[in-house]
Amino acid sequence: MPNEQYKNRALTISTWCYRLLLHAYPSSFRHDFGERMIGVFRDSCRTALQQHNIQALIAFWLHTSFDILISSCLEQWSVVKEKIYAMTTSTNERQSQLHLRVARATTLFAFIASLAASLHLYLLEDASPLTQTAYAASPILRFSYDATYITTLAAAVAVCSIVGYALLQRTTQVAISISIISLLIAFGGFGGLLIRHPMNFLMLFSLFVALVIISFLLGQVVAKHAAQRIEKRRALMLGACVSVGSILLINIAALILHTILLNPVSHALYMQGQIAGTHWNSLLIAMVAAFLAMIICGGGLKYALRFPALQS
Amino acid sequence: MKNNTNDPEALLPLPPATFHILLALIGEERHGYGIMQETNSRSEGKINLGPGTLYRTLKRLLTDGLIEESAERPVAELDDERRHYYRLTPFGLQVARVEAQRLAALVRIAQAQQLLPRSGIVTPGGGA
C-alpha cells in the first residue's frame, strides 16, 4: 500500500510538471491540445508505473522530455512560419493593390487627356467648311484624323472593360458586355456614315473592331501573365489598363501626326482664323498634354507590371 | 489550412509516424492514448510517440482533412468523457492506400536489386 501511495504521488507530481512544461508550446496549440496531451501523458505515466516500477519513470521522463523539446521547437517554428507567411501575403496584397491603383489612375488620366485632345480636334474640324478641302488635298491628314477618332472610341471601349472587371466576376460576362458596348459606341460614333458613305463606314468599323479585339487579346495575355503573381480579377483589370494604354499609344501617334500636318507654319492657309497662327495654338497644347499624359501612363503601367514577389 | 488540392500524391511521402497513425485508424476509431499504444504495438516498439509528437501529427492530419474527430462514444462503462476519438476520412484512407502503394513499389525495386527476397517477407533478422 505505501508503494501504491508513492506511485500515486509520483503520478501527481509528474502530471503537474508536465502541465508546467506544456508552456513551451505555442498558446494556440496548448489551448487546442493541452488537456488531451496531459490525459495521454497521465495514462502513459500510469502504465509505466504499474507495469514496471518507479525506475521506469526515469526512462519515461527522459523520453517525454526529449519529445517536449523536439515537438515544442517544431511547433513554435511552424507558428513563426505561419506569421511570416501571413505578413508576406499581406504586404504583397497591399503592394498589388497599390500597383493596380497606379495603373488605373495613370490610364484614366491618359484617356481623359487623349479624349479632350481628340474632342477638341473633332469640334474644330467637324465645324469647319475648309475641312473637306484640306482632307481632299492630303490623304494623310484624313487618315490621321480618322485614326485619332477611331482610337478614341476604341479606348473608351477598353476603359469600359476596366469597369467591367471591377463589377463583373466572369471574363465571359465582361466580353459580352464589351461587345454590346462596342456596337453602341461604333454606331453612335460613326453610324451616320452607313447611309451616306457605306464603304467608309465598313472601313472604319473594321478598323474599330480590329483595334478592340487586338487590344482585348493583348490585355488577356498580360492578365494571364499577371495572374501567376496577383489575384485573377486584379490581373484582368491590369490587363484592361494595358489594353487602354496600347490603344492610346496609337491615338497619340495619330494625334501627333495630325497636329504636325495641321501646323500653321506648314499649312498657313488651312483653317485660318480658327487655329491661332502661332506654335502655341490650342491643338498643339492639347497634343502635348495628351503626349505627356501618355508618358505618365506608360510609366504607371511599367510600375504596375513589376509585380511583388509572392511567397511560395 | 485545409487541403484544397484533394490530391493524395501531394501529401506523399508520409513520415513513418504519420503513416503508422493512419494505419492505426483504419477500420477503428481511437483516442490519443489508444493510437499511441497501437502504433507502438504495430511497430514492435520502434515507433514510440510522445504526447507532443502525437498531437502535432494529429493536428496536421486534422488540418489536411485526413482524419476527423468522431462524435460517437463507446459504451458508457468504457467511456472517459475527457477522451477525444479520431477516425479516418475517405481522403485519409485514399492517402494511406497511395502511400502503401508507393512503399510496395519501393519494395519491388529493392527485390529487383536483390536487396530483398522475391517473396517480400522480411524477418527481423533480415532473411526471408
Chai-1 contact restraints between the chains, C-beta under 6 A:
chainA,res_idxA,chainB,res_idxB,connection_type,confidence,min_distance_angstrom,max_distance_angstrom,comment,restraint_id
A,F33,B,Y55,contact,1.0,0.0,6.0,A-B,restraint_1
A,R36,B,G32,contact,1.0,0.0,6.0,A-B,restraint_2
A,R36,B,H84,contact,1.0,0.0,6.0,A-B,restraint_3
A,M37,B,P51,contact,1.0,0.0,6.0,A-B,restraint_4
A,M37,B,Y55,contact,1.0,0.0,6.0,A-B,restraint_5
A,G39,B,R82,contact,1.0,0.0,6.0,A-B,restraint_6
A,V40,B,G32,contact,1.0,0.0,6.0,A-B,restraint_7
A,V40,B,Y33,contact,1.0,0.0,6.0,A-B,restraint_8
A,V40,B,P51,contact,1.0,0.0,6.0,A-B,restraint_9
A,F41,B,P51,contact,1.0,0.0,6.0,A-B,restraint_10
A,D43,B,Y33,contact,1.0,0.0,6.0,A-B,restraint_11
A,T64,B,G50,contact,1.0,0.0,6.0,A-B,restraint_12
A,D67,B,G50,contact,1.0,0.0,6.0,A-B,restraint_13
A,D67,B,G52,contact,1.0,0.0,6.0,A-B,restraint_14
A,D67,B,T53,contact,1.0,0.0,6.0,A-B,restraint_15
A,I68,B,G52,contact,1.0,0.0,6.0,A-B,restraint_16
A,S71,B,G52,contact,1.0,0.0,6.0,A-B,restraint_17
A,S71,B,T53,contact,1.0,0.0,6.0,A-B,restraint_18
A,S71,B,R56,contact,1.0,0.0,6.0,A-B,restraint_19
A,E75,B,R56,contact,1.0,0.0,6.0,A-B,restraint_20
